[in-house]
Amino acid sequence: MGTDVHYVDEGAGESTIVMIHGFASSLHTWNDVASAMTRDYRVIRLDLPPFGVTGPLRNAAGAIETTDLPTYRRFFDTFMQVLGIGRATLIGSSLGGLLAWDYAARHRDAVERLVLIDAAGFPLKLPVYIGLFNHAPVRLSAPWCLPESIITGAVRNVYGDACEIAPDLLRRYVEFFHGEGTREAIGKMVPALDFADLDTTVLSTLDVPTLILWGAKDRWIPPEHAAEFTRRIPGARSIMYDGLGHIPMEEAPQRVMQDLQSFLGTPDILRTPVQV
């Protein structure tokens, strides 16, 4: 697709895990979880466009493309093909969770296990920090003038406890959001986000061991959506984290890591639903 993609490929296990971050995040959100998993798995994580170091997709003329769901499908399919990943466990957060379950539905034999962390998919009102980009004045001015307080406010909003955010982590979010073309690309992307058009009926046809992880204090995607994913995906297990927000793997990596290790080490035959 003519795009340089920032990704990390580490570990030497026989099984492959691909981690997919959410809106306005980057592969760094997986730092602590990934470092623990590389002892036993090949772990791949990437910066989705238009975020992180990857930045926006551009056409042949250099203009920024709109990153809608069909574009994301083509991008992620191509990424998996280029790296020669025929089968993997997918761990997706928020927007990355949507891409993970959508990929599993379209590539039935390519996903070994599926982990959805505060995943998108069902209709919802966009969080205020994202919905801002549905307003033309914000879209037009954001590439040149977007108060840093909006970015830091959004990051604090995705944590259950904003006091847990390290200053260097907050700075990383700010700097990536000011990447070349990133804010313009987000302005094109947000109006194209329409979860009402997604075919979530395919969830009931998934035949893959699935774990649903969710922060009980998620202010971006309602915790009720965790129950809906669990209900629709046959045999899915669900764990709700008290006190955590939208990105529990970044806010409390040790808690998430423990549950991931337990799930990944469980034989496929033990696929009875569990609600925790």
C-alpha positions in Angstrom: 0.0 0.0 0.0 3.0 2.3 -0.2 3.2 2.8 3.5 6.0 2.4 6.0 4.6 0.8 9.1 6.1 1.1 12.6 6.0 -2.2 14.3 7.9 -4.4 16.9 8.5 -8.1 16.3 10.1 -9.8 19.2 10.2 -13.1 21.1 10.8 -16.6 19.6 7.9 -18.8 20.7 6.2 -21.2 18.3 2.9 -19.3 18.7 2.4 -15.8 17.4 0.5 -13.0 19.2 -0.5 -9.8 17.4 -1.5 -6.8 19.6 -3.7 -4.0 18.1 -4.0 -0.7 20.0 -7.0 1.7 20.0 -7.9 5.2 18.9 -5.1 7.8 19.3 -2.8 5.2 21.0 0.3 3.4 19.8 2.1 0.1 20.2 3.6 1.5 23.4 0.4 0.9 25.2 1.4 -2.8 25.2 4.9 -2.2 26.6 4.6 -4.0 29.9 2.3 -6.8 28.8 4.4 -7.5 25.7 7.7 -7.7 27.5 6.4 -10.4 29.8 4.9 -12.4 26.9 8.0 -12.5 24.7 9.5 -15.2 26.9 6.9 -17.7 25.5 5.6 -16.2 22.3 6.5 -14.3 19.2 4.8 -11.0 19.9 4.0 -8.4 17.2 2.6 -5.0 17.8 2.1 -2.2 15.4 1.1 1.5 15.2 -2.1 1.7 13.3 -2.5 4.6 10.9 -2.9 7.5 11.4 -1.4 7.1 14.9 2.0 6.6 16.5 5.1 6.6 14.2 3.2 5.1 11.3 1.1 8.2 10.8 -1.5 8.8 8.1 -2.0 6.8 5.0 -1.5 8.8 1.8 -2.5 8.3 -1.8 -0.2 8.4 -4.8 -0.4 12.2 -4.9 0.6 12.5 -1.2 -2.9 13.5 0.1 -4.1 12.0 3.4 -6.6 9.2 3.0 -9.7 8.6 5.1 -9.1 5.7 7.4 -12.5 4.1 7.5 -13.3 0.4 8.3 -12.8 -0.8 4.7 -9.4 0.9 4.6 -8.4 -0.6 8.0 -9.4 -4.1 6.7 -7.2 -3.7 3.7 -4.4 -2.3 5.7 -4.4 -5.0 8.4 -4.9 -7.8 5.9 -1.9 -6.6 4.0 0.2 -6.2 7.1 -0.5 -9.8 8.1 0.3 -11.0 4.6 3.5 -9.0 4.3 4.8 -10.5 7.6 3.7 -14.0 6.6 1.4 -14.5 9.6 -0.8 -17.3 8.6 -2.2 -18.0 12.1 -2.1 -16.0 15.3 -3.7 -15.0 18.6 -5.1 -11.5 18.3 -5.3 -9.1 21.3 -7.2 -5.9 20.4 -8.0 -2.9 22.5 -10.9 -0.5 21.7 -10.7 0.2 17.9 -8.1 -2.5 17.8 -10.6 -4.9 19.4 -13.0 -4.1 16.5 -10.3 -4.9 14.0 -9.5 -8.1 15.8 -13.0 -9.6 16.0 -13.7 -8.4 12.4 -10.5 -10.1 11.2 -11.5 -13.3 13.0 -14.9 -13.3 11.4 -13.4 -12.8 7.9 -10.5 -15.2 8.3 -11.9 -18.2 10.1 -8.8 -20.4 10.2 -6.3 -17.6 10.8 -7.1 -16.8 14.4 -6.0 -19.2 17.2 -7.4 -17.2 20.1 -9.1 -13.9 20.5 -8.8 -11.3 23.3 -11.0 -8.2 23.3 -10.1 -5.4 25.7 -12.8 -2.7 26.0 -13.5 -3.4 22.3 -15.6 -1.3 19.9 -18.3 -2.7 17.8 -21.7 -1.8 19.1 -23.5 1.5 18.5 -22.5 4.2 21.0 -22.2 7.9 21.4 -18.6 8.9 20.6 -16.6 10.1 23.6 -16.5 13.8 23.7 -12.8 14.0 23.0 -13.4 12.1 19.7 -16.7 13.6 18.9 -15.1 17.0 18.8 -13.8 16.1 15.3 -17.3 15.8 14.0 -17.5 19.6 14.1 -16.1 21.4 11.1 -14.4 24.2 13.0 -12.4 21.7 15.0 -11.5 19.6 12.0 -10.3 22.7 10.1 -8.3 24.2 13.0 -6.9 21.1 14.6 -3.9 20.7 12.3 -2.6 24.1 13.4 -4.3 24.8 16.7 -5.4 22.1 19.1 -5.0 22.9 22.8 -2.7 20.5 24.6 -5.2 20.4 27.4 -7.6 18.5 25.1 -5.1 15.7 24.5 -4.1 15.4 28.1 -7.7 15.5 29.2 -8.5 12.6 26.9 -5.6 10.5 28.2 -6.7 11.1 31.8 -10.3 10.2 30.8 -9.3 6.7 29.6 -7.7 5.9 33.0 -9.8 4.7 35.9 -7.4 6.7 38.1 -5.7 9.6 36.4 -3.2 9.7 39.2 -1.6 6.6 37.8 -0.4 8.3 34.6 3.3 8.9 34.5 4.4 12.3 33.1 6.6 10.7 30.4 3.6 8.5 29.2 1.4 11.6 29.0 4.0 13.4 27.0 4.3 10.6 24.6 0.6 10.8 23.8 0.8 14.5 23.2 3.8 14.2 20.9 2.3 11.5 18.8 -0.9 13.4 18.5 1.2 16.3 17.0 2.8 14.0 14.4 2.9 15.2 10.8 -0.6 15.0 9.4 -2.0 13.0 12.3 -4.6 15.6 13.4 -5.7 16.2 9.8 -6.1 12.5 9.3 -8.1 12.1 12.5 -10.4 14.9 11.3 -11.1 12.9 8.2 -11.4 9.6 10.1 -13.9 10.5 12.8 -16.8 11.4 10.6 -16.4 8.0 8.9 -16.7 6.1 12.2 -20.2 4.7 12.2 -20.6 1.6 14.4 -24.3 1.4 13.6 -23.4 0.0 10.2 -21.3 -2.8 11.6 -22.6 -6.4 11.2 -22.2 -7.7 14.7 -24.4 -10.7 13.9 -21.2 -12.4 12.8 -20.0 -12.6 16.4 -22.4 -15.5 17.0 -20.6 -17.5 14.2 -17.1 -17.1 15.7 -15.6 -20.5 16.6 -12.5 -19.4 18.5 -11.6 -19.3 22.2 -12.4 -15.7 23.3 -11.6 -13.7 26.4 -13.3 -10.3 27.1 -11.5 -7.9 29.4 -13.0 -4.7 30.5 -12.5 -1.8 32.9 -15.5 -1.2 35.1 -14.8 2.6 35.0 -14.5 2.7 31.2 -15.9 6.2 30.2 -15.5 5.6 26.5 -17.2 2.3 25.8 -19.9 1.3 28.2 -19.1 -1.8 30.4 -22.5 -3.2 29.3 -20.9 -3.9 25.9 -18.6 -6.5 27.6 -21.7 -8.5 28.5 -23.0 -8.1 25.0 -19.8 -9.5 23.5 -19.8 -12.3 26.0 -23.4 -13.2 25.2 -22.9 -13.2 21.4 -19.6 -15.0 21.1 -20.0 -18.7 21.8 -18.1 -19.8 24.8 -16.5 -16.4 25.5 -15.2 -15.6 29.0 -15.5 -12.2 30.6 -13.5 -10.4 33.3 -14.4 -7.0 34.7 -11.7 -4.9 36.4 -13.0 -2.8 39.3 -11.4 0.6 39.4 -9.8 0.5 35.9 -10.7 2.5 32.8 -10.6 2.1 29.1 -7.1 0.7 28.7 -6.6 -1.7 31.6 -3.5 -3.3 30.0 -1.7 0.0 30.3 -3.2 1.1 33.7 -2.7 -2.2 35.5 -0.5 -4.5 33.3 0.2 -7.1 36.0 -3.5 -7.7 36.5 -4.2 -8.1 32.8 -1.0 -10.2 32.3 -2.1 -12.7 34.9 -5.5 -13.2 33.2 -3.9 -13.4 29.7 -1.4 -16.1 30.9 -4.2 -18.1 32.4 -6.3 -17.9 29.2 -3.5 -18.6 26.8 -2.5 -21.6 28.8 -6.0 -23.1 28.9 -6.8 -26.0 26.5 -9.4 -25.2 23.8 -11.7 -27.9 25.2 -12.3 -25.8 28.4 -14.4 -23.2 26.6 -17.3 -22.9 29.0 -18.7 -19.4 29.5 -17.5 -17.7 32.7 -18.7 -14.3 33.9 -16.5 -12.7 36.5 
